[in-house]
Amino acid sequence: MLKLGSSLLVAAVLFPLTLLGQEKETLFNGKDLSGWDGDPRLWQVVDGVLVGETDDADKKVKANTFLIWQGGELGDFDFEVTAKVKGNNSGVQYRSRIIDAAKWSVGGYQMDMHPKQEFLAMLYEEKGRGISCQRGQKVVLEKGAKPKVTEKLPMSEVKLEEWNTYRIEARGNVVKHFVNDELAAEITDNDPEKRSLKGVLALQLHAGPAMKVEMKDISLKKVEKE
C-alpha cells in the first residue's frame, strides 16, 4: 500500500508539470501587435482582429513581406489560426529563417492560404524549393528528387474569403497541415540539406495585387521531444 501510494503521489506531482509544458499559448492579445514585428504601414488591429493590408498606392509592396513573431525559434509544435483572405494569397511561415530583418523578409516552410483549391494549405517553401506538396497529398521529399506522392487525401471545398481554421503540426521531419480539422497535406522531408527542423514563425502579405488578410484566435503549443 505504501509503495502504491508513493507512486500515485509521484504521478500527481509530475503530471501537472507535464501539462504545463504543453499548454496552449495565445500569440495575439486582440489589442495590439505586442510580440510581433512587421511593416507598421501594413499591419494593425481592428475590432480585436489582426489585419494585414496592401493597396496600389502608399501600401503597395514590391516583395512578399511578413509579420514576424518575436518568441524565438520553434522546433516541434502545434499552431492554429482562424483567418480569411481577400485579393491575393497569404500564409503562415514556420521553421523559417529571417533573410532581411529590416525588410521583414523571411524564407522557409509555408502553409499557403491560396484561392485555388489545390494550392490552399499546400507546403510552399519560400525562397527555396517552391511547391513541395499540394493540398490533398501525402508527400515524401528526398534529396535531388521531385516530391513523391504516396497517398491522396479528400478535399472539401473551402472559400478563402470566409473564416477558416488552419492548423500546423510539426514533429521532427514530418509536418501536417489541416484546414477546418481536415488533413490537407502531410510532408515527410528526408532531405538532410534542405529540410528545416526549427525556425521562426511569421505571417505573410503577398506582393502583387492589393490584398487583405484577417486573423484571430492565434495559438501555439510547444511539444517536448520524447
Summary of the structure (lengths in Angstrom):
residues: 226
radius of gyration: 19.0
end to end distance: 30.6
largest distance: 75.6
contacts: 710
relative contact order: 0.25
helix: 10%
strand: 47%
